[in-house]
Amino acid sequence: MTRAFWKFYTDLTKFNLCLSLLVTFVKSPAEGILLFVTGGMILSLVAYEYFHSHEYYLYHNLGLTRMRLILKAWLLNVGIAVVLGAFLLS
């Protein structure tokens, strides 16, 4: 994966991780992991659209479409959630 994708992923995941960790401590690890993959990702995308939407031009110029960035980030989150779920919930 490219450096540009990791920049996008870290910007996107900051909000998602904070929200998911809050839910993990307040409710349960299972709900925090589930939120990390589903609703937290959606809320992160909304926040990213609001604060960083102008950066999509940079990614487009580097050959990365918006859908490709989002799909790769979501797949990476699913992989992380599977590993964390197997580790924490076993």
C-alpha positions as CSV (number, residue, x, y, z in Angstrom):
1,M,0.0,0.0,0.0
2,T,1.2,3.5,-0.7
3,R,2.2,6.2,1.6
4,A,-0.8,8.2,0.4
5,F,-3.2,5.5,1.5
6,W,-1.6,5.3,5.0
7,K,-2.1,9.1,5.3
8,F,-5.7,8.7,4.4
9,Y,-6.1,5.7,6.7
10,T,-4.5,7.4,9.8
11,D,-6.7,10.5,9.2
12,L,-9.8,8.4,8.9
13,T,-9.0,6.1,11.8
14,K,-8.2,8.7,14.5
15,F,-11.9,9.5,15.0
16,N,-13.0,5.9,14.6
17,L,-10.5,4.6,17.1
18,C,-11.5,7.2,19.8
19,L,-15.1,6.4,19.4
20,S,-14.6,2.7,19.4
21,L,-12.4,2.8,22.5
22,L,-14.9,4.8,24.3
23,V,-17.6,2.3,23.5
24,T,-15.3,-0.6,24.5
25,F,-14.7,0.9,27.9
26,V,-18.3,1.9,28.5
27,K,-20.1,-1.1,27.1
28,S,-18.0,-4.2,26.0
29,P,-15.1,-5.1,23.8
30,A,-17.4,-6.9,21.4
31,E,-19.5,-3.8,20.8
32,G,-16.4,-1.7,20.4
33,I,-15.0,-4.0,17.8
34,L,-18.3,-4.1,16.0
35,L,-18.5,-0.3,16.0
36,F,-14.9,-0.1,14.7
37,V,-16.0,-1.9,11.5
38,T,-19.5,-0.5,11.0
39,G,-20.8,2.7,12.5
40,G,-17.5,4.1,13.5
41,M,-16.3,3.8,10.0
42,I,-19.3,5.6,8.7
43,L,-19.0,8.4,11.2
44,S,-15.3,8.7,10.4
45,L,-16.1,9.1,6.7
46,V,-18.6,11.8,7.5
47,A,-16.1,13.6,9.7
48,Y,-13.4,13.2,7.0
49,E,-15.7,14.6,4.3
50,Y,-16.3,17.6,6.5
51,F,-12.7,18.3,7.5
52,H,-10.6,16.9,4.8
53,S,-12.7,16.7,1.6
54,H,-10.3,18.9,-0.3
55,E,-7.6,16.2,0.0
56,Y,-9.5,13.8,-2.3
57,Y,-7.9,15.8,-5.2
58,L,-4.5,14.8,-4.1
59,Y,-5.5,11.1,-3.9
60,H,-7.2,11.3,-7.3
61,N,-4.0,12.8,-8.8
62,L,-2.1,9.9,-7.4
63,G,-4.5,7.4,-9.0
64,L,-6.5,6.5,-5.9
65,T,-10.2,6.9,-6.2
66,R,-12.5,7.7,-3.3
67,M,-14.2,4.3,-3.4
68,R,-10.8,2.5,-3.6
69,L,-9.5,4.4,-0.6
70,I,-12.7,3.7,1.4
71,L,-12.8,0.0,0.4
72,K,-9.2,-0.6,1.3
73,A,-9.6,1.2,4.7
74,W,-12.7,-0.9,5.4
75,L,-11.0,-4.2,4.5
76,L,-8.1,-3.2,6.7
77,N,-10.5,-2.5,9.6
78,V,-12.2,-5.8,9.1
79,G,-8.8,-7.6,9.3
80,I,-7.9,-5.7,12.4
81,A,-11.3,-6.5,14.0
82,V,-11.0,-10.2,13.2
83,V,-7.6,-10.3,14.8
84,L,-8.7,-8.3,17.9
85,G,-11.9,-10.3,18.1
86,A,-10.1,-13.6,18.1
87,F,-7.6,-12.3,20.7
88,L,-9.9,-10.4,23.1
89,L,-13.1,-12.5,22.9
90,S,-11.6,-16.0,23.1
